[in-house]
Amino acid sequence: MVVPDTTFRTWLKNTEGVEISKTTLTVSAESIFAIEMLSQRLNTTINEALLQTSNKKLKLKYILNGLNVHQTQYLNHGEIRGTWSNPKYNFNSFITGKSNFLPYAASKKICELPGEIYNPYYIYANWGLGKTHLAQAIAKNLKTKGCKVISSTGESFTNEFVKSVRTNNSKIMEKYREADAFILDDLDFLVGKKQTIEMLIHIMNQLAVSGKQIILTSYNHPSKTHMPHRLISMIKSGLIVKINAPDSETTRKYIYKKLRSKKISISENVLDYISNKKFQSISEIEGIINTLIAHSDLLNSTINKEMVKSIIRDYKLDDLMDQTITEEKVFSCINYLFGIQTVDLQSRKNDRKTNFARHVAAYLLIEKSNFTTTQAGLKLGKRDHSTIIYSVNKIRKELLNNVELKQEIEKSLSFN
């Protein structure tokens, strides 16, 4: 049995047969991801090789390196049942940066204490930013802890509910109530489907009371989903996180890691040029990378700046540095949000409303206009460095929990 050299080096080289019985061969592998690949993609190939060498058809059992052979461990107890599964989606392959670190950290924390914290757990983001990636990473991790994970897309959940009603078979939906962790990807699909939403609410209630983990993904904050107040209230009782569009750091790390995995080099200068572009999604970056690899391969050329420019031109991407907000726009935004004039921000007025508006102005001048603390202090009535730092940190903390304020700020910056 012959397999490609890259397949052998990546998935088979570090495996080892550790025990064989009349019916089963136990194989150790170096990671959960390797076990996923061996069991899902290479199982048939390994079985054929075993048949050729031993003339026996053996059942394969996988364990992590270092585990006792007789430990059934979590790998053989947990399961994932559902409508999607991509072996590439795990925590190791998720590239983190400022734009997505909070959802990443929260997702990993859930795997440590499923059902005990952040429940329900709600991830929202535009298309192609990694909602499904994190949901599947959680599923795979919980499986190793012995959890029964039931996952579904919004469409599949709806179709199953409709089928259960038409056939008068309530057992179709029972699997969701029996889950240790329930993942619903794309909640938005249920909008307007009252009976399906009612079923979802009942399932979530039962799981929550039983201490089971609930994970939902959506394109929108729950307040913007047009869902019933009861469902929105349930979601808001847990943790809501947003994955933002990739910043320069995330873009750079993603491109570098992808090209490195393909053994393709790229200069720092070219990497800086690409990562300084404003991408709307990781999928968009992936498309650029694939196009660059194809051009490099077909033209037998290294990736250079001219090649990148010609490819990126059609994407009409703005430079991140061009997104800097002017001082005038910041003060216009404050006036729009709070009805506070610039002269009042610069004054010694100390009422609660003016103070909060001043904090937001300081935050925007530092974060959006790239002012130094000294420059921002001068613009706000000669406030000192420590006052500006206090304001910025206060608003950063506020925005972590106050999604509505964050959205209002972003909206006013785009309008003014």
C-alpha positions as CSV (number, residue, x, y, z in Angstrom):
1,M,0.0,0.0,0.0
2,V,1.6,3.3,-1.1
3,V,0.5,6.7,0.2
4,P,1.9,10.1,-0.9
5,D,5.1,11.2,0.9
6,T,3.4,14.3,2.3
7,T,0.5,12.3,3.7
8,F,3.0,9.9,5.4
9,R,5.1,12.6,6.9
10,T,2.1,14.7,8.1
11,W,-0.2,12.0,9.5
12,L,1.4,8.6,9.7
13,K,5.1,9.1,10.6
14,N,4.4,9.9,14.3
15,T,1.9,7.1,14.8
16,E,2.6,3.8,16.5
17,G,0.8,0.5,16.9
18,V,0.8,0.0,20.7
19,E,-1.4,-3.1,21.1
20,I,-3.1,-5.7,19.0
21,S,-5.8,-8.2,19.9
22,K,-7.8,-10.7,17.9
23,T,-10.2,-8.0,16.7
24,T,-8.5,-4.6,17.4
25,L,-5.4,-2.7,16.6
26,T,-4.7,0.2,19.0
27,V,-2.8,3.1,17.4
28,S,-1.3,6.1,19.2
29,A,-1.2,9.5,17.5
30,E,0.3,12.8,18.6
31,S,-2.8,15.0,18.6
32,I,-6.6,15.1,18.6
33,F,-6.4,16.6,15.1
34,A,-4.2,13.7,13.9
35,I,-6.7,11.2,15.3
36,E,-9.6,13.1,13.5
37,M,-7.7,12.8,10.2
38,L,-6.7,9.2,10.6
39,S,-10.2,8.1,11.5
40,Q,-12.1,10.2,9.0
41,R,-9.7,10.4,6.0
42,L,-7.2,7.5,6.2
43,N,-9.2,4.8,7.9
44,T,-9.9,2.9,4.7
45,T,-6.3,3.1,3.5
46,I,-5.0,1.8,6.9
47,N,-7.5,-1.0,6.9
48,E,-6.4,-2.1,3.4
49,A,-2.8,-2.0,4.4
50,L,-3.6,-4.2,7.5
51,L,-5.5,-6.7,5.4
52,Q,-2.5,-7.0,3.0
53,T,0.0,-7.5,5.8
54,S,-1.9,-9.6,8.3
55,N,-4.7,-11.1,6.2
56,K,-7.1,-10.0,8.9
57,K,-9.7,-7.3,9.1
58,L,-9.1,-5.4,12.3
59,K,-11.0,-2.7,14.1
60,L,-8.9,0.4,14.6
61,K,-8.8,2.2,18.0
62,Y,-7.0,5.5,18.4
63,I,-5.5,7.0,21.5
64,L,-3.2,10.0,22.2
65,N,0.5,9.4,22.7
66,G,1.3,8.7,26.4
67,L,-2.1,7.3,27.3
68,N,-2.4,3.9,28.9
69,V,-3.7,1.5,26.3
70,H,-6.4,0.2,28.6
71,Q,-7.7,3.7,29.3
72,T,-10.8,4.0,27.2
73,Q,-10.3,7.8,27.8
74,Y,-12.6,10.3,26.4
75,L,-11.8,9.6,22.8
76,N,-14.0,6.5,22.7
77,H,-16.9,7.9,24.8
78,G,-17.6,11.3,23.3
79,E,-19.3,11.8,20.0
80,I,-20.3,14.5,17.6
81,R,-23.6,14.0,15.7
82,G,-24.6,16.7,13.3
83,T,-24.9,18.1,9.8
84,W,-21.4,19.6,9.4
85,S,-17.9,18.7,10.2
86,N,-14.6,20.1,8.7
87,P,-11.4,18.4,9.9
88,K,-9.5,21.6,9.4
89,Y,-11.5,23.5,12.0
90,N,-9.9,23.2,15.4
91,F,-8.3,25.6,17.9
92,N,-4.8,25.1,16.6
93,S,-5.7,26.2,13.1
94,F,-7.6,29.3,14.3
95,I,-5.4,32.4,13.8
96,T,-5.9,34.9,16.6
97,G,-5.4,38.7,16.8
98,K,-7.0,41.7,18.4
99,S,-10.1,41.2,16.2
100,N,-11.0,37.7,17.5
101,F,-9.0,36.9,20.6
102,L,-12.0,37.3,23.0
103,P,-14.2,34.8,21.2
104,Y,-11.3,32.4,20.9
105,A,-10.4,32.7,24.6
106,A,-14.1,32.3,25.6
107,S,-14.5,29.3,23.4
108,K,-11.5,27.5,25.0
109,K,-12.8,28.4,28.5
110,I,-16.1,26.8,27.7
111,C,-14.3,23.5,26.9
112,E,-12.9,23.6,30.4
113,L,-16.2,24.0,32.1
114,P,-19.0,23.1,29.7
115,G,-22.4,24.2,30.9
116,E,-21.1,26.0,34.0
117,I,-20.0,29.3,32.5
118,Y,-21.0,31.4,29.5
119,N,-24.2,29.5,28.9
120,P,-25.8,30.1,26.4
121,Y,-22.7,31.1,24.4
122,Y,-23.5,33.3,21.4
123,I,-21.0,34.2,18.7
124,Y,-21.9,36.7,16.0
125,A,-20.0,38.0,13.0
126,N,-20.3,38.7,9.4
127,W,-19.8,35.9,6.9
128,G,-16.3,34.3,6.7
129,L,-14.8,35.5,10.0
130,G,-14.7,32.2,11.9
131,K,-18.0,31.6,13.7
132,T,-18.4,28.0,12.4
133,H,-14.7,27.4,12.9
134,L,-14.9,28.1,16.6
135,A,-18.1,26.2,17.0
136,Q,-16.6,23.1,15.4
137,A,-13.4,23.5,17.4
138,I,-15.5,23.5,20.6
139,A,-17.4,20.4,19.4
140,K,-14.2,18.5,18.8
141,N,-12.7,19.5,22.1
142,L,-15.8,18.6,24.1
143,K,-15.9,15.2,22.3
144,T,-12.5,14.4,23.8
145,K,-13.9,15.1,27.3
146,G,-16.6,12.5,26.8
147,C,-19.4,14.9,25.8
148,K,-22.2,14.0,23.5
149,V,-22.3,16.9,21.1
150,I,-25.3,17.5,18.9
151,S,-24.7,20.1,16.2
152,S,-27.0,21.5,13.5
153,T,-27.4,24.3,11.1
154,G,-30.4,26.5,11.3
155,E,-31.7,25.0,8.1
156,S,-31.3,21.4,9.2
157,F,-32.9,22.1,12.6
158,T,-35.9,23.7,10.8
159,N,-36.2,20.8,8.3
160,E,-36.1,18.2,11.1
161,F,-38.7,20.1,13.1
162,V,-41.0,20.3,10.0
163,K,-40.5,16.5,9.4
164,S,-41.4,15.7,13.1
165,V,-44.6,17.7,12.8
166,R,-45.6,16.2,9.4
167,T,-44.9,12.6,10.5
168,N,-46.2,13.2,14.1
169,N,-42.8,11.8,15.3
170,S,-41.6,13.8,18.3
171,K,-38.6,11.4,18.6
172,I,-36.8,13.2,15.8
173,M,-36.2,16.2,18.0
174,E,-35.4,14.2,21.2
175,K,-31.7,13.9,20.3
176,Y,-31.3,17.6,21.0
177,R,-32.7,17.3,24.5
178,E,-30.2,14.4,25.2
179,A,-27.1,16.4,24.3
180,D,-24.3,17.4,26.7
181,A,-23.7,20.2,24.3
182,F,-26.0,21.6,21.6
183,I,-24.6,23.8,18.8
184,L,-26.9,25.7,16.4
185,D,-25.0,27.3,13.6
186,D,-26.8,30.2,11.8
187,L,-29.7,31.1,14.1
188,D,-30.8,33.7,11.6
189,F,-32.4,31.0,9.4
190,L,-35.1,30.6,12.0
191,V,-36.3,34.2,11.8
192,G,-40.1,34.2,11.1
193,K,-40.5,30.5,11.8
194,K,-42.6,30.8,15.0
195,Q,-43.2,27.1,15.8
196,T,-39.5,26.2,15.1
197,I,-38.4,29.0,17.4
198,E,-40.8,27.8,20.1
199,M,-39.3,24.3,19.8
200,L,-35.8,25.8,20.1
201,I,-36.8,27.7,23.3
202,H,-38.2,24.6,24.9
203,I,-35.0,22.6,24.0
204,M,-32.7,25.4,25.3
205,N,-34.7,25.6,28.6
206,Q,-34.4,21.9,29.3
207,L,-30.7,21.9,28.5
208,A,-30.0,25.0,30.6
209,V,-31.8,23.5,33.6
210,S,-29.8,20.3,33.2
211,G,-26.5,22.2,33.1
212,K,-25.8,21.4,29.4
213,Q,-23.9,23.7,27.2
214,I,-25.7,25.7,24.5
215,I,-23.8,27.4,21.6
216,L,-25.4,29.6,19.0
217,T,-23.9,31.5,16.1
218,S,-25.5,34.3,14.1
219,Y,-24.7,37.2,11.7
220,N,-26.3,39.7,14.1
221,H,-26.3,40.7,17.8
222,P,-29.4,39.1,19.4
223,S,-31.1,42.5,19.6
224,K,-31.0,42.8,15.8
225,T,-32.2,39.3,15.0
226,H,-36.0,40.0,15.1
227,M,-36.4,37.0,17.4
228,P,-39.0,36.8,20.2
229,H,-38.2,38.7,23.4
230,R,-38.1,35.4,25.4
231,L,-35.4,33.9,23.2
232,I,-33.4,37.2,23.2
233,S,-33.6,37.3,27.0
234,M,-32.3,33.7,27.3
235,I,-29.4,34.5,25.0
236,K,-28.5,37.7,26.9
237,S,-28.3,35.8,30.2
238,G,-25.2,34.1,28.8
239,L,-22.1,35.5,27.0
240,I,-22.3,37.3,23.7
241,V,-19.1,37.9,21.7
242,K,-18.4,39.4,18.3
243,I,-15.7,38.4,15.8
244,N,-14.6,41.6,14.1
245,A,-13.1,42.0,10.6
246,P,-9.4,41.1,10.7
247,D,-6.9,43.8,11.7
248,S,-3.4,44.1,10.3
249,E,-1.9,41.8,13.0
250,T,-4.4,39.0,12.3
251,T,-4.1,39.3,8.5
252,R,-0.3,39.2,8.7
253,K,-0.3,36.1,10.9
254,Y,-2.8,34.3,8.7
255,I,-1.0,35.0,5.5
256,Y,2.4,34.0,6.9
257,K,1.1,30.8,8.4
258,K,-0.7,29.7,5.3
259,L,2.2,30.4,2.9
260,R,4.6,28.8,5.3
261,S,2.5,25.6,5.4
262,K,2.9,25.5,1.6
263,K,6.6,26.2,1.9
264,I,6.2,29.4,-0.1
265,S,8.3,32.4,0.9
266,I,7.2,36.0,1.0
267,S,9.3,39.1,1.8
268,E,8.5,41.3,4.8
269,N,7.9,44.2,2.5
270,V,5.2,42.4,0.5
271,L,3.7,40.9,3.7
272,D,3.4,44.4,5.1
273,Y,1.8,45.7,2.0
274,I,-1.0,43.0,2.0
275,S,-1.6,43.1,5.7
276,N,-2.1,46.9,5.6
277,K,-5.2,46.3,3.4
278,K,-8.7,46.4,5.0
279,F,-10.2,42.9,4.5
280,Q,-13.8,42.2,5.3
281,S,-13.3,38.5,6.1
282,I,-10.8,35.7,6.6
283,S,-12.4,34.0,3.5
284,E,-11.4,37.1,1.5
285,I,-7.8,36.8,2.7
286,E,-7.9,33.0,1.8
287,G,-9.0,33.9,-1.7
288,I,-6.0,36.3,-2.1
289,I,-3.6,33.7,-0.8
290,N,-4.9,31.0,-3.2
291,T,-4.6,33.3,-6.1
292,L,-1.1,34.3,-5.1
293,I,-0.1,30.6,-4.8
294,A,-1.6,29.9,-8.3
295,H,0.2,32.8,-9.9
296,S,3.5,31.9,-8.2
297,D,3.2,28.2,-9.3
298,L,1.9,28.8,-12.9
299,L,4.3,31.7,-13.7
300,N,7.2,30.0,-11.8
301,S,7.8,33.2,-10.0
302,T,8.3,34.4,-6.4
303,I,5.5,36.4,-4.8
304,N,6.5,40.0,-5.4
305,K,4.8,43.4,-4.9
306,E,3.9,43.9,-8.5
307,M,2.1,40.5,-8.6
308,V,0.3,41.3,-5.4
309,K,-0.8,44.8,-6.7
310,S,-2.2,43.3,-9.9
311,I,-4.2,40.7,-8.0
312,I,-5.5,43.0,-5.2
313,R,-6.5,45.8,-7.6
314,D,-9.8,44.1,-8.5
315,Y,-10.7,43.6,-4.9
316,K,-10.9,47.4,-4.3
317,L,-9.4,47.2,-0.8
318,D,-8.8,50.3,1.2
319,D,-5.6,50.8,3.2
320,L,-6.1,50.4,6.9
321,M,-4.2,53.7,7.4
322,D,-6.8,55.5,5.3
323,Q,-9.4,54.5,7.9
324,T,-8.1,56.9,10.5
325,I,-10.8,59.2,11.8
326,T,-10.1,62.9,11.9
327,E,-10.4,65.0,15.0
328,E,-13.3,66.9,13.5
329,K,-15.2,63.6,12.9
330,V,-14.6,62.5,16.5
331,F,-16.1,65.7,17.9
332,S,-19.0,65.5,15.4
333,C,-19.6,62.0,16.5
334,I,-19.7,63.1,20.2
335,N,-22.2,65.8,19.3
336,Y,-24.4,63.3,17.4
337,L,-24.4,60.8,20.2
338,F,-24.6,63.0,23.3
339,G,-25.6,66.5,22.1
340,I,-22.4,67.8,23.7
341,Q,-20.5,70.6,22.0
342,T,-16.7,70.6,21.7
343,V,-16.4,73.7,23.9
344,D,-18.1,71.7,26.7
345,L,-15.7,68.8,26.3
346,Q,-12.9,71.2,26.8
347,S,-14.4,73.0,29.7
348,R,-14.4,72.0,33.4
349,K,-18.0,70.9,33.3
350,N,-18.2,67.8,35.5
351,D,-21.8,66.5,35.2
352,R,-22.2,62.8,34.5
353,K,-23.3,63.2,30.8
354,T,-20.4,65.5,29.9
355,N,-17.9,63.3,31.7
356,F,-19.0,60.2,29.9
357,A,-18.9,62.0,26.5
358,R,-15.4,63.2,27.3
359,H,-14.3,59.7,28.1
360,V,-15.6,58.5,24.7
361,A,-13.9,61.4,22.9
362,A,-10.6,60.5,24.6
363,Y,-11.0,56.9,23.5
364,L,-11.8,57.8,19.9
365,L,-8.9,60.3,19.7
366,I,-6.5,57.6,20.9
367,E,-8.0,54.5,19.2
368,K,-9.4,55.9,15.9
369,S,-7.3,59.1,15.3
370,N,-4.0,57.7,16.5
371,F,-3.4,60.7,18.8
372,T,-0.8,60.5,21.6
373,T,-2.2,60.9,25.2
374,T,-0.6,64.4,25.2
375,Q,-2.2,65.4,22.0
376,A,-5.6,64.1,23.1
377,G,-5.3,65.8,26.4
378,L,-4.7,69.2,24.7
379,K,-7.7,68.7,22.5
380,L,-9.9,68.0,25.6
381,G,-9.0,71.1,27.6
382,K,-5.4,70.4,28.6
383,R,-6.2,67.1,30.5
384,D,-3.1,65.2,31.7
385,H,-1.8,61.8,30.6
386,S,-3.3,59.8,33.5
387,T,-6.7,61.3,32.9
388,I,-6.7,60.3,29.2
389,I,-5.5,56.8,30.0
390,Y,-8.2,56.4,32.6
391,S,-10.9,57.5,30.0
392,V,-9.6,55.1,27.4
393,N,-9.5,52.1,29.7
394,K,-12.9,52.9,31.1
395,I,-14.5,53.0,27.6
396,R,-12.6,49.8,26.5
397,K,-14.1,48.0,29.4
398,E,-17.5,49.5,28.7
399,L,-17.5,48.4,25.1
400,L,-16.7,44.8,26.1
401,N,-20.2,44.5,27.6
402,N,-22.1,47.3,25.9
403,V,-22.6,46.1,22.4
404,E,-25.3,48.7,21.7
405,L,-22.9,51.6,22.5
406,K,-20.2,50.1,20.3
407,Q,-22.6,49.8,17.4
408,E,-23.9,53.4,17.9
409,I,-20.4,54.7,17.9
410,E,-19.5,52.8,14.7
411,K,-22.8,54.0,13.1
412,S,-22.2,57.6,14.0
413,L,-18.6,57.5,12.7
414,S,-19.9,56.2,9.3
415,F,-22.6,58.8,9.1
416,N,-20.8,61.9,10.3
